[in-house]
Amino acid sequence: MSPDLHSLLVGLGWAATGGLAVWLVSYPLQRRSVGWTMAAIVLTGTVASVASLVGSVHEMLLSSSVAPMAISMSVIAGLVAAAAAATAARRFYRDNRALRRAIAELADGRLPDEGRSVSFPQIEQLRTELADTAARLAESRDRERALESARRELVAWVSHDLRTPLAALRAMAEALEDDMVAAPETFYKQIHAEVDRLSTMVEDLFELSRISSGGLAAQVEKISLDDLVSDCVASLEPLAAAQRVRLAGRADGVVTIVGNGPELNRALTNLVANAIRHTRVDGTVDVQVRAGAQVAEVAVRDECGGIPEEELPRVFDVGFRGEPARTPHLANPAGAGLGLAITRGVIEAHAGTVRVANVDGGCSFVIQLPVLA
């Protein structure tokens, strides 16, 4: 007897009723674990099949002799499906344990072990993402530790550098107050020089704070880089003369860039002044502007004798000063190790780069900035 539409609908109704009943009854168990969810799925499918067969028997779709066999086969198929579901559940539990171990390792600050294999690609992808996140967090922690170490070092150096002029100012003020100075005008000049030194340190700290917070002035304009370097060299001629250093500058041609003129001038001034301060007496500091199709270069070469190779990567770090810089020159005291850090911050804010390398007899600092198209 061939099934008609009514018989098929009856069978479907029985299957839907039986499956829905089992699903609703087992719903609280499904919330406990994935294993119970899989068991509910298998049981729902099996009961739906059996209910459909019972409904078909009632509609005479199957003979009474065939029905027990069909129901038995449905039950056997359900048992096979349950075994397959149990196997899948075990694999899932194993992957879940691996994932939980990865999370625990991440919480302990360790990179998750990727040696353990997992079965489900989605969990493997999640574990890989956790490993990538752990690696980024580790790098971030390392950077934070380095920054914190630099901050502590900077505070120590700045505190030391502040105590020296403050002690000198106090001593000179007390001497003037007690009228124990034969030539007061000399002390006045020294007080003025120390105040200027303190003001410079405070300005450097303020500038560095602006750079760290991304608060550099946004006003930009077209700038002639060769004129900017020429002005910088001219302003530092007296410092070079006082240090008995020859300061030379030249440009290959007219180079136009876009940027903040005062900020770039400060960056260049810090770089050239640093070169002058560390160059030997009767040495030369050479500043050259080189034009390129896409970038312009400002190369500052000094005769400082070179920087130890292990210190080169730290030259632009906040608060870093090489050993020679720790003993201030009487005519040009060293700062708090902020000048080159400010230079790097300003140049990078203009989408440029600055690097340093040892050359014969000294160092070469090279600034690269994008040219105006």
C-alpha positions in Angstrom: 0.0 0.0 0.0 1.6 3.3 -1.1 1.5 6.1 1.4 -0.7 9.1 0.8 -0.2 12.6 1.9 -2.5 12.2 4.9 -0.5 9.2 6.2 2.8 11.1 5.8 1.4 14.0 7.7 0.3 11.7 10.5 3.8 10.1 10.7 5.3 13.5 10.7 3.0 14.6 13.5 3.9 11.6 15.6 7.6 12.2 15.1 7.4 15.9 15.9 5.3 15.2 19.0 7.7 12.5 20.3 10.9 14.4 19.5 9.6 17.7 21.0 8.5 15.9 24.2 11.9 14.3 24.7 13.7 17.6 23.9 11.6 19.5 26.4 12.0 16.9 29.1 15.8 16.7 28.6 16.3 20.5 28.3 17.4 21.0 32.0 20.0 18.3 31.5 21.3 19.9 28.3 22.3 23.0 30.3 24.8 20.9 32.3 27.3 20.0 29.6 27.9 19.3 25.9 27.7 15.6 26.6 24.2 15.8 27.9 23.3 18.0 24.9 24.6 15.3 22.5 22.7 12.6 24.4 19.5 14.6 24.2 20.0 15.0 20.4 20.5 11.3 19.9 17.5 10.4 22.2 15.3 12.9 20.4 16.2 11.5 17.0 15.6 7.9 18.2 12.2 8.7 19.8 11.1 10.7 16.8 11.9 7.7 14.5 10.1 5.2 16.7 7.1 7.6 17.1 6.9 8.0 13.4 6.9 4.2 12.9 4.2 3.8 15.5 2.1 6.5 13.8 2.6 4.8 10.5 1.4 1.4 11.9 -1.7 3.1 13.2 -2.3 4.5 9.7 -1.7 1.0 8.2 1.4 2.4 6.4 3.4 -0.6 7.7 2.1 -4.1 8.5 2.0 -5.2 12.1 4.7 -7.9 11.4 7.1 -5.3 9.9 6.7 -2.7 12.6 8.6 -4.5 15.5 11.5 -5.0 13.2 11.5 -1.4 12.0 11.3 -0.2 15.6 14.2 -2.4 16.7 16.3 -1.1 13.8 15.5 2.4 14.8 16.6 1.7 18.4 19.8 0.0 17.2 20.5 3.1 14.9 19.9 5.3 18.0 22.4 3.2 20.0 25.0 3.6 17.3 24.4 7.3 17.1 24.8 7.5 20.9 28.1 5.7 20.7 29.3 8.2 18.1 28.0 11.1 20.2 29.8 9.8 23.2 33.1 9.6 21.2 32.6 13.1 20.0 31.8 14.3 23.5 35.0 12.7 24.9 37.0 14.5 22.1 35.3 17.7 23.0 36.0 17.3 26.7 39.7 16.6 26.0 39.9 19.8 23.8 38.0 21.7 26.5 40.6 20.7 29.1 43.4 21.8 26.8 41.7 25.1 26.3 41.2 25.6 30.0 44.9 24.7 30.6 45.8 27.4 28.0 43.6 29.9 29.8 45.2 29.0 33.2 48.7 29.4 31.7 47.6 32.8 30.2 46.4 33.9 33.7 49.7 32.9 35.2 51.5 35.1 32.6 52.9 32.1 30.6 52.5 31.4 26.9 50.1 28.4 26.3 51.7 25.2 25.3 50.9 24.4 21.7 52.3 20.9 21.8 49.0 19.3 22.9 46.8 18.3 19.8 43.1 19.1 19.7 40.4 17.6 17.5 38.1 20.5 16.7 39.5 23.2 14.4 37.4 25.9 16.1 39.0 25.2 19.5 42.4 25.0 17.9 41.8 28.4 16.3 40.7 29.8 19.7 43.8 28.4 21.4 46.0 29.9 18.7 44.3 33.3 19.3 44.9 32.9 23.0 48.5 32.2 22.4 48.8 35.2 20.2 47.1 37.3 22.9 49.4 35.9 25.5 52.4 36.8 23.3 51.1 40.4 22.8 50.5 40.7 26.6 54.0 39.5 27.3 55.5 42.0 24.9 53.3 44.7 26.5 54.4 43.8 30.0 58.1 43.9 28.9 57.5 47.3 27.4 55.8 48.5 30.5 58.7 47.2 32.6 61.2 48.9 30.4 59.3 52.2 30.5 58.9 52.0 34.3 62.6 51.3 34.6 63.3 54.3 32.3 61.0 56.5 34.3 62.6 55.5 37.6 66.1 56.2 36.1 64.9 59.5 34.7 63.5 60.6 38.0 66.7 59.7 39.7 68.8 61.6 37.2 66.5 64.6 37.1 66.5 64.7 40.9 70.3 64.7 41.0 70.5 67.3 38.3 68.0 69.5 40.0 69.8 69.3 43.4 73.0 70.6 42.0 71.8 74.0 40.7 69.4 74.4 43.6 72.2 73.9 46.1 74.3 76.4 44.2 71.5 78.9 44.1 70.9 78.5 47.8 74.6 78.9 48.6 74.9 82.0 46.4 71.7 83.5 47.8 72.9 83.0 51.4 76.3 84.5 50.6 74.6 87.6 49.1 72.2 87.8 52.0 75.1 87.8 54.5 77.0 90.4 52.4 80.0 88.1 52.1 80.6 88.5 48.4 83.2 90.9 47.1 81.8 91.0 43.5 78.0 90.4 43.6 77.7 90.8 39.9 79.5 87.5 39.4 77.0 85.7 41.5 74.2 87.4 39.7 75.5 86.0 36.4 75.8 82.6 37.9 72.3 82.7 39.4 71.0 83.7 36.0 72.8 80.8 34.3 71.5 78.3 36.9 68.0 79.5 36.5 68.3 79.2 32.7 69.5 75.6 33.2 66.6 74.7 35.4 64.1 76.3 33.0 65.6 74.3 30.1 65.2 71.1 32.1 61.6 71.9 33.0 60.8 72.7 29.3 62.4 69.4 28.2 60.2 67.5 30.7 57.1 69.4 29.5 58.0 68.7 25.8 58.5 65.0 26.5 55.2 64.8 28.3 53.5 66.4 25.3 55.2 63.9 23.0 54.2 60.9 25.2 50.6 62.0 25.2 50.5 62.7 21.5 49.9 66.4 22.2 52.3 68.0 19.8 51.1 71.1 18.1 49.0 70.3 15.1 49.8 73.4 13.1 51.7 72.4 10.0 53.0 74.4 7.1 55.3 74.1 4.1 58.9 74.3 5.4 62.2 74.7 3.5 64.3 72.1 5.2 67.6 73.6 4.0 66.6 77.0 5.5 65.6 75.3 8.7 68.9 73.6 9.0 70.7 76.8 8.1 68.9 78.7 10.9 69.7 75.9 13.3 73.4 75.9 12.4 73.6 79.7 12.7 71.9 79.7 16.1 74.4 77.2 17.5 77.6 78.9 16.1 78.2 80.6 19.5 78.0 77.3 21.3 80.4 75.7 18.9 82.8 78.5 19.2 82.7 78.3 23.0 83.4 74.6 22.7 86.2 75.2 20.2 84.3 73.1 17.6 84.0 73.9 13.9 80.4 73.7 12.8 79.7 73.3 9.1 76.4 73.0 7.2 75.5 72.4 3.5 72.5 71.4 1.4 72.3 69.6 -1.9 69.4 71.8 -3.0 66.0 73.2 -2.0 64.0 70.7 -0.1 60.4 71.3 1.0 58.6 69.4 3.6 55.3 69.8 5.6 55.5 70.0 9.4 55.6 72.1 12.5 58.5 74.5 12.1 59.2 75.2 15.8 59.0 71.5 16.8 61.3 70.4 14.0 63.8 73.3 14.8 63.9 72.0 18.4 64.5 68.5 17.3 67.4 69.5 15.0 68.8 71.9 17.7 68.9 69.1 20.2 70.7 66.8 17.8 73.3 69.3 16.7 73.9 70.7 20.2 74.4 67.1 21.4 77.0 66.6 18.7 78.8 69.8 19.6 78.8 68.9 23.3 80.5 65.5 22.7 82.9 66.5 19.9 86.5 66.8 20.9 88.2 70.2 21.0 89.1 71.5 17.5 86.9 68.8 16.0 84.2 69.3 13.4 80.4 68.8 13.4 79.1 68.5 9.8 75.4 69.0 9.0 74.3 68.0 5.5 70.8 68.1 3.9 70.3 65.5 1.1 67.3 65.6 -1.1 65.5 62.4 -2.4 62.5 61.7 -4.5 60.3 60.7 -1.6 62.4 61.4 1.6 64.9 64.1 2.6 67.8 63.3 4.9 69.6 65.5 7.5 72.9 63.9 8.4 74.8 65.2 11.5 78.3 63.8 11.8 80.5 64.5 14.8 83.9 63.6 16.2 83.0 62.2 19.6 85.1 59.1 19.3 82.1 56.8 18.8 79.5 55.2 21.1 79.9 51.7 22.5 78.0 49.3 20.4 76.0 48.0 23.3 74.7 51.5 24.0 73.7 52.4 20.4 70.2 50.9 20.7 69.6 53.1 23.9 70.8 56.4 22.6 67.3 57.8 22.0 65.8 56.3 25.2 64.3 58.7 27.7 66.9 59.5 30.4 69.8 57.7 28.8 73.2 59.3 29.0 76.5 57.7 28.0 79.3 57.8 30.5 81.0 60.9 29.1 77.7 62.8 29.5 77.5 62.1 33.2 80.3 64.6 33.9 78.9 68.0 32.8 81.2 70.4 30.9 81.7 73.6 32.8 80.7 75.8 29.9 77.9 73.6 28.6 76.5 71.3 31.3 74.8 68.1 30.2 71.1 67.8 30.5 68.9 65.1 31.9 69.2 62.8 28.9 66.0 64.2 27.3 67.2 65.9 24.2 67.6 63.0 21.9 64.4 61.4 23.2 62.6 64.6 22.3 64.2 64.6 18.9 63.0 61.1 18.2 59.5 61.9 19.4 59.2 65.0 17.2 60.6 63.2 14.1 58.3 60.2 14.5 55.4 62.5 15.0 56.2 63.9 11.5 56.2 60.3 10.0 60.0 60.3 9.9 62.8 58.3 11.4 66.1 59.0 13.1 69.0 56.6 13.6 72.6 56.6 14.7 75.7 54.7 13.7 79.4 54.8 14.5 81.6 56.1 11.7 85.3 56.8 11.6 86.2 59.0 14.5 82.7 59.7 15.7 79.0 59.2 15.1 76.5 59.9 12.3 72.9 60.8 13.1 70.5 60.6 10.2 67.0 62.1 10.1 64.6 61.1 7.3 61.5 63.0 6.6 58.9 62.7 3.8 59.2 65.5 1.2 56.3 67.4 -0.2 55.0 65.7 -3.4 
